[in-house]
């Protein structure tokens, strides 16, 4: 396919992989002979998909998520329903980059309560099928081209050319000759693909794929682009309305410079034959290195001043300040070798490698800036195998762009930069739906995979949980260190296993020097939306405190200290079996490895805040199949709290309205003390029962609180809203037990008493002892046995299942009470990011005029400074001394009652 050019025609250069699309239609014959004529082409971008009846890939709600393949992220597709296989390959001269789609088998159940809630919120459409929350994922893998059989083994083992091992076509024994691989430039391997997999190869345009891949990443992934100066990464959020035009510099064997004006609108404006191939070729001749990574590793130990002529060498060690050149500026690369009577063998290979790297990187940076200047562009994105996450390479290019532009232009890099061609080929399938993808549909996860060990590279990740646990046990027994997933640094690594080979210094599995960023698994979650009540989604930042090095060290210790107790709870939740103990140990080592990775490189997983860190822990638990580590504790605390609820409600009903409202807020704050994520609170559990602790907490409530806006809230509730109460309140609940039963349910009851619809918002997935949306209906049903207000509202909201029989499907009869409903928030973490919430919650928010955020995770760690379009009450007890000091110059157990009325 020709590019949409208005200038120079696109010229073929060896530095780019050619696009290859794999498409299979029933009855379509592959032209293998056509492929053989292009055997001389060294690279190809390939895309494979299965299309007996042209199934459509539904990408609405995509999100990045972690799977067993660790190194490069997978994308999750929640609304995917058709049986579809998608596989894209970028086969280059040195690397094969593979992007593939997998279905997510986890289906959600649609009970009567959910159906009723969806109808009430306008989400239910009888003509549309129900979709799972998570429907599919995009995975990213790399292999060495010279070892293409390993790639074919990987495809075959996962049956990717037949829809994957979980697809109906694989289970039914469908023949693989129904699959066609489109490819271009990979005709060299056409016969091999036909022989091994029974698929054929066709071509996709290389630059079309490259640009399409870059556009998708910049549009769909929030922290895709970053700058790299002086060893520091800083992630850049790009406004989609200001993305175009930009310069895309692809540094492969040579360099192509592409001006991108929009989707499908680009032209190759320049290039140079001095690129990665030049560095590798000259370096191989001059240093005898056997691999590109070996050459890069040498550069990190080099001193280029022994070879390069510096400004200081010319001016007696001084700067040339008149024109702004420091003494350390390179005046002439390799210039010192002219005047020295030395042979090549007299120079250290490390110094040669560094001098070469700086010479080529500086020139690429300068040429790129001159082209940006020519077209008036400020943003320059660099990619290609020459970059590969290598810190010094990025620094030198950034320095050059910054120096020549006097700080006006920016060099930026992409986390997925090695997969631009493969991703673009994947997108070339005309019904993929990726163009409709939005940033809030993507969630990135970083699972802990495991590679094969031995040789120069690693094979594909271990997909079987038992194999993964056995692998980890093997290294733990040997006393070796396991590090968390690191990005692909091929040819040093392949697959997404996430562990590097042992170094010559010992058996430590470490991060490769050529790769400093992790690429996780992209989960496409069409059922996620931006919370509509955010005041300004563009400027919204969920994390209250930046997780800098010092802050991370603190939380590293907190989470590490809490880990043994968490493992005990997780193992106990599974009956304490030997299998549970093995998985518990594996989880502990895996999460510790994640923490160690982040201690080494805080930006390894993108822009990471405390909310992300806490969510990483929960994802790691789920990866080792611990569904709900605190389930027995939650059930026990719910029962204990429900037993005393009737007495509490009777006590509240004996108060006047003003006193009752104060008691309710005090009760919500006091009950928030029950948090198994806080060490101080865990210690309290050893000093008394749940009810004793709750009563003690209530007695210690003394105003004024650390933030005390209760009087403003009281005026709003009892005076301003006396005749016109809130229409709908969203209550974001926190912990199980006393927190929700004795704290938030009585507060919800009071709002119902005022005629306000109440929606209880809870986690979609378990996290510590947080209550989930699936658990709330049973809690409400039990509480309703002792309270008519709750019972009528629960019946109206469809929470009491027995009452559902009396409610007609078309809801013709108006409810006798304002409803009490439950929706899930789309999260599985103690915190919440309002840029990505469930579609249920987004629908419920449209008529809401009051938000109540309760708990440290949702009201302090995140969203303390968030502003919304309606009245907002933030309630929390501070259960961490450092957080209390940092946020409020306060103390542990301080209370926060922050009311923010909309003006």
C-alpha positions in Angstrom: 0.0 0.0 0.0 1.4 3.4 -0.9 1.7 6.0 1.7 -0.4 9.2 1.5 2.5 11.5 0.5 2.5 15.1 -0.7 6.2 15.3 -1.0 9.1 12.8 -1.7 8.1 9.3 -2.5 8.7 6.8 0.3 12.0 5.1 -0.5 12.7 1.5 0.7 15.6 1.3 3.1 16.9 -1.7 4.9 16.4 -0.1 8.3 12.7 -0.7 8.3 10.8 -4.0 8.6 8.2 -4.5 5.9 4.6 -4.9 6.9 3.1 -8.3 6.8 -0.5 -9.1 7.4 -1.7 -12.7 7.9 -5.3 -13.1 6.9 -7.2 -16.4 6.5 -10.4 -16.7 4.6 -12.2 -20.0 3.9 -11.4 -21.2 0.5 -8.7 -18.6 -0.2 -5.5 -20.1 -1.7 -2.1 -18.6 -0.6 0.3 -17.6 -3.3 3.4 -19.1 -1.9 5.3 -18.9 -5.1 4.9 -15.1 -5.1 6.7 -15.0 -1.8 9.7 -16.9 -3.0 10.6 -14.3 -5.5 11.3 -11.8 -2.7 13.6 -14.0 -0.7 16.3 -11.4 -0.8 14.3 -9.1 1.4 15.7 -9.2 4.9 12.8 -7.9 7.0 9.1 -8.1 7.2 6.2 -7.0 9.3 3.7 -9.8 9.5 0.1 -10.1 10.6 -1.9 -13.3 11.0 -5.6 -13.6 11.7 -8.2 -16.3 11.3 -11.2 -15.4 9.2 -13.4 -18.2 8.1 -16.4 -15.8 8.2 -14.3 -12.7 8.7 -14.9 -12.4 12.5 -14.5 -8.9 13.9 -12.2 -7.9 16.7 -14.1 -5.7 19.0 -11.6 -3.3 20.7 -14.1 -1.1 22.5 -12.9 -0.9 26.1 -9.3 -2.0 25.6 -6.8 -1.9 28.5 -3.2 -3.0 29.2 -3.0 -6.0 31.5 -0.3 -8.4 32.7 -0.4 -12.1 31.8 1.9 -15.0 32.0 3.9 -13.4 29.3 5.7 -10.7 31.1 8.1 -8.6 29.2 5.9 -6.8 26.9 2.4 -5.7 27.8 -0.8 -7.4 26.7 -4.0 -5.5 25.7 -7.3 -6.7 27.1 -10.5 -6.7 25.0 -13.6 -6.9 27.2 -16.2 -6.9 24.5 -14.6 -9.4 22.2 -17.2 -12.1 21.3 -16.2 -13.6 18.0 -13.8 -16.5 17.7 -10.9 -14.7 16.3 -7.1 -15.2 16.0 -4.9 -12.3 15.3 -1.1 -12.6 15.0 1.3 -10.0 13.6 5.0 -10.4 13.0 7.7 -7.9 12.1 10.5 -10.1 10.8 13.7 -7.9 10.6 17.2 -8.7 9.9 18.1 -9.4 13.5 14.8 -9.5 15.4 11.3 -10.9 15.1 8.7 -8.9 16.9 5.4 -10.6 17.5 2.0 -9.2 18.6 -0.8 -11.5 19.2 -4.4 -11.4 20.5 -5.8 -13.8 23.0 -9.3 -14.2 24.3 -10.0 -13.8 28.0 -12.3 -16.7 29.1 -13.4 -15.1 32.4 -17.1 -14.3 31.8 -19.2 -12.2 34.1 -22.6 -13.5 35.4 -25.7 -11.4 34.8 -27.9 -12.1 37.9 -31.3 -10.4 38.5 -29.7 -7.7 40.6 -27.3 -6.7 37.9 -29.9 -6.8 35.2 -32.2 -4.6 37.3 -29.5 -2.1 38.0 -28.5 -1.9 34.3 -32.1 -1.3 33.3 -32.5 1.4 35.9 -29.3 3.1 34.8 -30.2 2.8 31.1 -27.4 0.3 30.3 -29.5 -2.8 29.6 -30.4 -3.4 26.0 -32.2 -6.7 25.4 -31.1 -6.8 21.8 -27.4 -6.8 22.7 -25.5 -9.7 24.1 -23.8 -9.5 27.5 -20.0 -9.3 27.3 -17.4 -10.2 29.9 -15.6 -7.5 31.8 -12.3 -8.5 30.2 -12.5 -9.9 26.7 -9.0 -10.1 25.3 -5.4 -9.0 25.4 -2.6 -8.0 23.2 0.7 -9.6 23.9 4.2 -8.5 22.8 7.1 -10.9 22.3 10.6 -10.8 20.6 12.8 -13.5 19.1 16.1 -13.5 17.3 15.6 -13.8 13.5 18.5 -16.3 13.4 16.5 -18.6 15.7 13.2 -18.3 13.9 12.3 -21.9 14.7 11.9 -20.8 18.4 9.3 -18.3 17.2 7.5 -21.0 15.2 7.6 -23.3 18.2 6.0 -20.5 20.3 3.2 -20.0 17.7 2.6 -23.7 17.5 2.7 -24.3 21.2 0.0 -21.7 21.8 -1.8 -22.7 18.5 -1.9 -19.0 17.6 -2.3 -19.8 13.9 -5.5 -21.7 14.8 -7.1 -19.2 17.2 -5.2 -20.2 20.4 -5.6 -23.3 22.6 -8.9 -21.9 24.1 -10.6 -21.2 20.8 -13.5 -23.3 19.5 -11.6 -23.8 16.2 -8.7 -25.5 18.0 -10.9 -27.6 20.2 -12.9 -28.8 17.2 -9.7 -29.8 15.4 -10.0 -27.3 12.6 -7.1 -27.6 10.1 -4.4 -24.9 10.1 -4.5 -24.6 6.4 -7.5 -22.3 6.8 -5.0 -19.7 8.0 -3.2 -17.3 5.7 -0.3 -15.2 6.7 0.1 -11.9 4.8 3.7 -10.7 4.8 6.1 -8.6 2.8 9.9 -9.0 2.9 9.5 -12.2 4.8 9.1 -14.3 1.6 12.5 -15.6 2.6 10.7 -17.6 5.2 7.5 -18.4 3.3 8.3 -22.0 2.7 9.3 -22.4 6.4 5.9 -21.0 7.6 4.0 -23.2 5.1 5.9 -26.3 6.2 5.8 -25.7 9.9 2.4 -24.0 10.4 0.5 -24.5 7.1 0.2 -20.8 6.6 1.1 -18.5 3.7 2.6 -15.0 3.7 1.5 -11.7 2.1 2.8 -8.2 2.4 1.9 -5.0 4.2 3.6 -1.7 3.6 6.4 -1.2 6.1 6.0 2.6 6.7 2.2 2.3 6.8 2.7 -0.2 9.7 5.4 1.9 11.4 3.3 5.0 11.5 0.1 3.3 12.3 1.7 1.6 15.3 3.2 4.8 16.6 -0.2 6.7 16.2 -2.0 3.9 18.1 0.4 3.9 21.0 0.4 7.7 21.3 -3.3 7.8 21.2 -4.2 4.8 23.4 -1.5 4.5 26.1 -1.4 7.2 28.8 2.3 6.9 29.7 3.8 5.7 26.4 6.1 8.6 25.6 8.9 9.8 27.8 12.0 12.0 27.8 15.4 10.9 28.9 17.9 13.4 30.1 20.9 12.9 32.4 19.7 9.4 33.2 16.2 10.6 34.3 13.0 9.4 32.6 10.0 11.7 32.7 6.7 10.5 31.2 4.9 12.9 29.0 1.1 13.1 28.7 0.2 14.3 25.2 -3.0 16.0 24.4 -4.6 14.1 21.5 -5.7 17.4 20.0 -2.1 18.5 19.8 -0.4 15.3 18.7 0.0 16.1 15.0 2.2 16.9 13.3 5.3 15.2 14.7 8.6 13.8 13.5 9.1 10.0 13.8 12.7 8.9 13.6 13.2 5.2 13.1 16.8 4.2 13.8 17.4 0.7 12.4 20.4 -0.3 10.3 19.9 3.1 8.7 17.7 6.0 9.7 14.3 7.1 8.2 12.8 10.4 9.2 9.1 10.6 8.8 6.8 13.6 9.1 3.4 12.4 10.5 0.5 14.7 9.9 -2.4 12.5 11.0 -3.8 9.0 10.8 -2.6 7.6 7.5 -1.0 10.9 6.5 2.8 10.9 6.5 5.8 11.3 4.3 9.4 10.3 4.5 11.2 13.6 4.5 14.8 12.5 5.1 17.1 9.8 6.3 20.7 8.8 6.6 22.7 5.7 6.0 24.6 6.2 9.3 22.6 4.3 11.9 22.5 1.3 14.0 24.0 -0.9 11.3 27.0 1.6 11.2 27.5 1.3 14.9 27.3 -2.4 14.9 29.4 -2.9 11.8 32.2 -0.6 12.8 32.1 -1.8 16.4 32.3 -5.5 15.3 35.3 -4.7 13.1 37.1 -2.7 15.8 36.2 -4.5 19.0 35.5 -8.1 17.9 32.2 -8.1 19.8 29.9 -10.9 18.9 26.6 -9.2 19.5 25.0 -5.8 19.4 24.2 -6.0 23.1 27.8 -6.9 24.0 28.9 -3.8 22.1 26.4 -1.6 24.0 27.5 -3.1 27.3 31.1 -2.3 26.5 30.2 1.4 26.0 28.9 1.6 29.6 32.5 1.0 30.8 34.1 3.3 28.3 35.9 6.6 28.4 35.6 8.4 25.1 38.1 11.1 26.1 40.9 8.7 25.3 39.9 8.6 21.7 37.8 11.7 20.9 39.3 15.2 20.6 37.5 17.5 23.1 37.2 21.2 23.1 39.5 21.2 26.2 42.2 19.4 24.3 42.3 22.3 21.8 42.0 25.2 24.4 44.3 23.9 27.1 41.6 22.3 29.2 39.4 25.4 29.2 35.9 26.0 27.9 35.3 27.9 24.7 32.8 30.0 26.5 32.4 32.6 23.8 30.4 30.2 21.7 29.0 28.2 24.6 31.2 25.1 24.3 32.4 23.3 27.5 35.8 21.7 27.7 34.2 18.3 27.6 32.4 18.9 24.3 33.5 16.6 21.5 35.3 18.6 18.9 36.2 15.6 16.7 35.1 12.0 17.1 38.2 9.8 17.0 40.2 12.9 16.6 42.8 12.0 19.2 43.9 8.9 17.3 45.4 11.1 14.5 48.2 12.4 16.6 49.0 9.3 18.6 51.4 6.7 17.5 49.1 3.8 18.5 47.6 0.7 16.8 44.0 -0.3 17.1 45.0 -3.0 19.7 46.4 -0.2 21.9 42.9 1.2 22.5 40.4 -0.3 24.9 37.3 -1.8 23.2 35.2 -0.1 25.8 36.5 3.4 24.8 36.0 2.6 21.1 32.4 1.5 21.6 31.5 4.6 23.6 33.1 6.9 21.1 31.2 5.2 18.2 28.0 5.4 20.2 28.3 9.1 20.9 29.4 9.9 17.3 26.4 8.2 15.7 23.8 9.2 18.4 24.8 12.9 18.3 24.6 13.0 14.5 21.2 11.3 14.5 20.0 13.8 17.0 21.4 16.8 15.0 19.9 15.6 11.7 16.6 14.9 13.3 16.5 18.4 14.9 17.4 20.1 11.6 14.4 18.3 9.9 12.2 19.3 12.8 13.4 22.9 12.4 12.7 22.7 8.6 9.0 21.8 9.3 8.5 23.8 12.4 8.0 20.8 14.7 8.7 20.7 18.4 8.2 17.0 19.1 10.5 14.3 17.8 9.9 10.6 18.6 12.7 8.2 18.3 12.4 4.4 17.8 14.0 1.4 16.2 16.3 -1.4 17.3 19.2 1.0 17.8 17.4 2.7 20.8 16.2 -0.4 22.7 15.8 1.3 26.0 19.5 1.9 26.3 19.9 4.8 28.7 23.1 6.3 27.3 21.9 6.1 23.7 18.7 8.0 24.7 20.8 10.5 26.7 23.1 11.3 23.8 20.3 11.8 21.3 18.4 14.0 23.8 21.5 16.0 24.5 22.0 16.6 20.8 18.4 17.7 20.2 18.4 19.9 23.3 21.8 21.5 22.4 21.1 22.3 18.8 17.5 23.5 19.5 18.6 25.5 22.5 16.0 23.7 24.5 13.1 24.4 22.2 12.6 20.9 20.8 12.2 17.7 22.7 13.5 14.2 22.0 11.0 11.6 23.1 11.0 7.9 23.2 8.3 5.2 23.2 8.0 2.3 25.7 6.8 -0.1 22.9 9.0 1.4 20.3 10.4 -2.0 19.2 6.9 -3.1 18.2 5.7 -0.3 16.0 5.8 -2.3 12.8 4.2 -5.4 14.2 1.5 -3.5 15.9 0.8 -1.5 12.7 0.6 -4.8 10.8 -1.9 -6.0 13.4 -4.0 -2.9 12.9 -4.0 -3.4 9.1 -6.8 -6.0 9.5 -9.8 -3.9 8.3 -12.2 -4.9 11.1 -10.0 -4.8 14.1 -11.7 -1.9 15.7 -8.5 -0.4 17.1 -9.3 3.0 15.6 -12.2 3.3 18.0 -10.0 2.6 21.1 -9.7 5.3 23.7 -7.0 5.7 26.4 -9.4 4.8 29.2 -10.0 1.4 27.6 -6.4 0.3 28.1 -5.0 -1.2 31.3 -1.4 -2.3 31.5 -0.4 -5.2 33.8 3.1 -6.6 34.6 2.8 -10.3 35.3 5.7 -12.4 36.6 6.6 -14.8 33.8 9.6 -17.2 33.6 11.9 -18.0 30.7 14.0 -21.0 30.0 17.5 -20.6 31.3 20.7 -21.3 29.5 22.5 -20.2 26.4 22.6 -16.7 25.1 18.9 -16.1 25.0 15.7 -17.0 26.8 12.8 -18.8 25.2 9.1 -18.1 25.5 7.6 -17.7 29.0 6.2 -20.6 30.9 2.5 -20.5 30.5 1.7 -23.1 33.1 1.4 -21.9 36.7 2.9 -25.1 38.1 5.9 -24.8 35.8 6.3 -21.2 36.8 6.2 -22.0 40.5 8.7 -24.9 40.0 11.0 -22.5 38.1 11.0 -20.0 41.0 11.5 -22.7 43.6 14.6 -23.9 41.7 16.3 -20.5 42.0 15.2 -19.9 45.5 16.7 -23.2 46.6 20.0 -22.3 44.9 20.0 -19.0 46.8 19.9 -17.0 43.6 18.3 -13.6 43.3 15.1 -13.3 41.2 14.5 -9.9 39.6 11.2 -8.7 38.3 10.2 -8.5 34.6 12.5 -6.4 32.5 11.9 -5.2 29.0 13.0 -7.0 25.9 16.6 -6.4 25.2 17.0 -8.9 22.3 19.1 -10.6 21.3 19.9 -10.9 25.0 16.3 -12.0 25.7 13.3 -13.4 23.9 9.8 -14.0 24.9 8.1 -12.2 27.7 9.5 -14.3 30.5 10.8 -11.3 32.5 14.1 -12.7 33.9 17.5 -12.0 32.6 20.2 -14.6 32.1 22.8 -15.0 34.9 25.8 -12.7 34.4 29.4 -13.8 34.4 29.7 -12.3 37.9 27.4 -15.0 39.4 24.0 -16.6 39.2 22.1 -13.3 39.8 19.2 -12.9 37.3 19.4 -9.2 36.5 18.1 -6.5 34.3 20.0 -6.3 31.0 22.0 -3.1 30.5 20.4 -2.5 27.1 16.9 -2.5 28.3 15.6 -0.1 31.0 11.9 -0.2 30.6 9.2 -2.9 31.1 6.5 -3.5 28.6 3.6 -5.3 30.2 0.4 -6.9 28.8 -2.2 -4.6 27.3 -5.7 -5.4 28.4 -8.5 -4.0 26.2 -11.4 -3.3 28.5 -14.3 -1.8 26.6 -16.4 -1.6 29.7 -14.2 1.1 31.2 -15.1 4.8 31.0 -13.9 8.1 32.2 -15.9 9.2 35.3 -18.2 11.9 33.9 -18.2 14.0 37.1 -14.4 14.8 37.0 -14.1 18.5 36.8 -11.2 18.3 34.3 -10.1 14.8 33.2 -7.1 16.3 31.3 -5.5 17.6 34.5 -6.7 15.0 36.9 -4.0 13.1 38.7 -5.2 10.4 41.1 -2.1 10.0 43.2 -1.8 12.5 46.0 1.9 11.9 46.6 4.6 11.3 44.0 6.4 8.1 44.5 9.9 9.4 44.4 13.0 7.4 45.5 12.6 8.2 49.2 8.9 7.7 49.2 9.3 4.4 47.4 11.9 3.2 49.9 9.5 3.8 52.7 6.6 1.9 51.0 9.1 -0.8 50.0 9.7 -1.4 53.7 6.0 -1.2 54.6 4.9 -3.6 51.9 7.8 -6.0 52.6 7.0 -6.1 56.3 3.4 -6.7 55.6 4.2 -9.5 53.1 4.5 -12.5 55.5 1.1 -11.7 57.1 -0.5 -11.4 53.6 1.0 -14.7 52.5 -0.4 -16.4 55.7 -3.9 -14.9 55.0 -3.7 -16.0 51.3 -2.7 -19.6 52.1 -5.3 -19.8 54.9 -8.0 -18.6 52.4 -7.2 -21.7 50.3 -7.4 -24.1 53.2 -3.7 -24.2 54.0 -3.1 -26.9 51.4 0.4 -27.8 50.2 -0.5 -26.4 46.8 -1.6 -23.1 48.5 1.7 -22.9 50.4 3.7 -23.4 47.2 1.7 -20.7 45.5 2.1 -18.4 48.5 5.8 -18.7 48.5 5.9 -18.1 44.8 3.8 -15.0 45.2 6.0 -13.7 47.9 9.1 -14.1 45.8 7.4 -12.7 42.7 6.1 -9.5 44.5 9.5 -9.0 46.2 11.1 -9.2 42.8 8.7 -6.5 41.5 9.6 -4.3 44.5 13.3 -4.8 43.9 13.0 -4.0 40.2 11.2 -0.7 41.1 13.8 0.1 43.8 16.5 -0.2 41.0 14.5 1.7 38.4 11.3 3.5 39.7 10.2 4.4 36.2 10.6 0.8 34.9 6.9 0.2 34.6 5.9 3.7 33.4 4.7 6.5 35.7 4.1 4.6 38.9 2.3 6.0 41.9 1.3 4.4 45.2 -2.1 3.4 43.7 -0.3 1.5 41.0 2.0 -0.2 43.5 -0.9 -1.4 45.6 -2.7 -2.6 42.5 0.5 -4.4 41.4 0.4 -6.4 44.7 -3.3 -7.4 44.1 -2.6 -8.4 40.5 0.4 -10.5 41.7 -1.9 -12.3 44.1 -4.4 -13.0 41.4 -1.6 -14.2 39.1 -0.8 -17.0 41.5 -4.6 -17.8 41.7 -5.4 -16.3 45.1 -8.8 -15.0 44.4 -9.6 -13.4 47.8 -7.0 -13.7 50.6 -9.2 -12.1 53.2 -12.4 -13.9 52.5 -12.8 -15.7 55.8 -11.8 -12.6 57.8 -14.3 -10.5 55.9 -17.1 -13.0 56.5 -16.3 -13.2 60.2 -16.2 -9.4 60.6 -19.4 -8.9 58.6 -21.3 -11.3 60.9 -20.0 -9.6 64.1 -20.9 -6.2 62.8 -24.4 -7.2 61.6 -25.1 -8.6 65.0 -24.8 -5.2 66.7 -26.3 -3.1 63.8 -29.9 -3.2 65.2 -28.8 -1.6 68.5 -26.8 1.1 66.6 -29.8 2.0 64.4 -32.1 2.1 67.5 -29.6 4.5 69.2 -29.4 6.7 66.1 -33.2 6.8 65.8 -33.4 8.2 69.3 -31.4 11.4 68.3 -32.6 14.6 66.7 -31.6 15.2 63.1 -28.6 17.3 63.8 -27.1 15.1 66.5 -27.8 12.0 64.3 -25.9 13.5 61.3 -22.9 14.2 63.5 -23.1 10.7 65.0 -23.2 9.2 61.5 -20.1 11.0 60.3 -18.3 10.1 63.6 -19.4 6.5 63.1 -18.1 6.4 59.5 -14.8 7.8 60.6 -14.5 5.5 63.6 -15.4 2.4 61.6 -12.8 3.3 59.0 -10.1 2.2 61.5 -10.6 -1.4 60.4 -8.0 -1.8 57.6 -5.9 -4.9 57.2 -3.5 -2.9 55.0 -2.4 -0.8 58.0 0.2 -2.3 60.3 -1.0 -0.1 63.2 -4.6 -1.3 62.7 -3.5 -5.0 62.4 -1.8 -4.6 65.8 -5.1 -3.3 67.3 -6.8 -6.6 66.3 -4.7 -8.3 69.0 -6.0 -6.0 71.7 -9.8 -6.6 71.4 -12.8 -7.7 69.4 -14.0 -5.8 66.4 -16.9 -4.3 68.4 -14.6 -3.2 71.3 -12.2 -1.5 68.9 -15.2 0.3 67.2 -16.6 1.5 70.5 -13.1 2.7 71.6 -12.7 4.5 68.3 -16.1 6.2 68.7 -15.3 7.4 72.2 -12.0 9.0 71.0 -13.8 11.1 68.4 -13.0 14.7 69.3 -13.6 17.7 67.2 -12.1 19.7 65.5 -10.7 16.9 63.3 -7.5 17.5 61.3 -9.8 18.6 58.4 -13.2 19.5 59.7 -15.8 20.7 57.3 -18.7 19.0 59.0 -20.5 22.2 59.8 -20.5 23.2 56.1 -21.8 19.7 55.2 -24.5 19.9 57.9 -25.7 23.2 56.6 -25.9 21.8 53.1 -27.8 18.7 54.2 -30.2 20.1 56.9 -30.7 23.7 55.7 -29.8 24.3 52.0 -31.1 20.8 50.9 -34.0 20.6 53.4 -36.7 21.1 50.8 -34.8 19.9 47.8 -32.6 16.9 48.9 -29.8 15.4 46.9 -31.2 13.5 43.9 -28.6 10.7 43.9 -25.6 10.0 46.1 -22.7 7.8 45.2 -21.1 6.3 48.3 -17.6 4.8 47.6 -17.3 2.2 50.4 -14.0 0.8 51.7 -13.6 -2.1 54.1 -15.8 -5.0 55.0 -17.0 -5.5 58.5 -17.6 -2.5 60.8 -16.5 0.0 58.2 -19.3 -0.8 55.7 -21.9 -2.2 58.2 -21.6 0.2 61.1 -20.2 3.2 59.2 -21.5 3.5 55.6 -24.8 1.6 55.7 -26.3 3.9 58.5 -25.1 6.9 56.5 -26.8 5.5 53.4 -29.9 4.9 55.4 -30.0 8.6 56.5 -29.7 9.8 52.9 -32.5 7.4 51.9 -34.6 8.9 54.7 -34.1 12.3 53.1 -35.4 11.0 49.8 -32.0 10.6 48.1 -31.3 7.7 45.8 -28.2 5.9 47.1 -25.7 3.9 45.0 -23.1 1.9 46.9 -19.9 1.8 44.9 -17.5 -1.1 45.6 -14.6 -2.9 44.1 -15.1 -5.2 41.2 -12.3 -7.5 42.5 -11.1 -8.2 46.0 -8.2 -6.2 47.5 -7.2 -6.8 51.1 -10.3 -6.6 53.3 -12.2 -4.2 51.0 -15.8 -5.1 50.4 -16.7 -6.0 46.8 -19.8 -5.3 44.8 -20.6 -9.0 44.7 -20.6 -9.2 48.5 -22.7 -6.1 49.2 -26.1 -7.4 48.2 -25.9 -10.2 50.9 -24.7 -7.7 53.5 -27.6 -5.3 52.6 -30.1 -8.2 52.7 -29.0 -9.2 56.2 -29.1 -5.5 57.4 -32.5 -5.1 55.9 -34.0 -7.8 58.2 -33.8 -5.3 61.0 -34.6 -2.0 59.1 -37.7 -1.2 57.1 -36.0 1.8 55.4 -33.1 -0.3 54.1 -35.5 -3.2 53.1 -37.8 -1.0 51.0 -34.9 0.8 49.3 -33.1 -2.6 48.7 -36.3 -4.0 47.2 -36.6 -1.0 44.9 -33.0 -1.3 43.9 -33.2 -5.0 43.2 -30.7 -5.9 46.0 -33.0 -8.4 47.8 -33.3 -11.3 45.4 -36.5 -12.7 47.0 -38.2 -9.5 46.2 -37.2 -9.6 42.6 -40.0 -12.0 41.8 -42.5 -9.2 42.4 -40.8 -6.8 40.1 -41.9 -6.9 36.5 -39.2 -7.1 33.8 -40.4 -3.9 32.2 -40.5 -2.1 35.6 -44.0 -0.7 34.9 -44.8 -0.3 38.6 -43.0 2.6 40.3 -41.0 1.6 43.4 -42.5 2.6 46.7 -39.2 3.9 47.9 -36.1 5.6 46.5 -33.8 2.8 45.5 -30.6 1.6 47.1 -28.4 0.2 44.4 -24.9 -1.4 44.1 -22.5 -0.9 41.2 -18.9 -2.0 40.8 -16.2 0.5 40.3 -14.1 -1.4 37.7 -11.1 -1.7 40.1 -9.3 -4.4 42.0 -7.2 -2.1 44.2 -7.6 -0.2 47.5 -7.4 3.0 45.5 -9.4 4.3 42.5 -8.4 6.1 39.3 -11.4 8.0 38.0 -9.9 8.0 34.5 -10.9 4.3 34.3 -14.1 3.2 36.0 -16.8 0.7 35.1 -19.5 1.7 32.6 -22.0 0.9 35.3 -20.5 3.5 37.6 -20.2 6.1 34.8 -23.9 5.6 34.0 -24.9 6.0 37.7 -22.8 9.2 38.0 -24.8 11.0 35.3 -27.7 11.8 37.7 -25.6 12.1 40.9 -25.2 15.3 42.8 -23.3 14.0 45.8 -20.2 11.9 46.1 -18.9 10.4 49.3 -15.4 9.0 49.1 -14.5 7.0 52.2 -11.2 5.4 53.2 -7.5 6.2 53.0 -7.1 4.6 49.5 -9.9 6.4 47.7 -9.9 9.7 49.7 -6.2 10.2 50.8 -3.7 8.1 48.8 -5.7 9.0 45.7 -8.2 11.8 45.0 -7.5 14.1 48.0 -6.9 16.9 45.6 -9.3 15.8 42.9 -12.1 18.1 42.0 -15.6 17.0 40.8 -18.6 18.6 39.2 -20.9 18.0 42.2 -20.7 18.2 46.0 -18.1 15.9 47.4 -17.5 14.6 50.9 -14.1 12.9 51.6 -14.0 10.9 54.8 -11.0 9.0 56.2 -9.1 8.1 59.3 -5.3 8.4 58.7 -3.8 5.1 59.8 -0.2 5.8 58.8 2.0 8.3 60.7 4.2 9.2 57.7 1.2 10.0 55.6 -0.4 12.1 58.4 2.8 14.1 58.7 3.3 14.5 55.0 -0.2 15.5 54.1 -1.4 17.4 57.2 1.5 17.8 59.6 -0.7 15.6 61.7 -0.7 12.3 63.6 -1.8 8.7 63.1 -5.6 8.3 63.7 -6.3 11.9 62.7 -9.7 12.2 61.0 -10.5 13.9 57.7 -13.9 15.3 56.9 -13.4 17.4 53.8 -16.5 18.8 52.1 -16.2 20.4 48.7 -19.5 22.0 47.6 -19.8 22.8 44.0 -20.1 26.5 43.4 
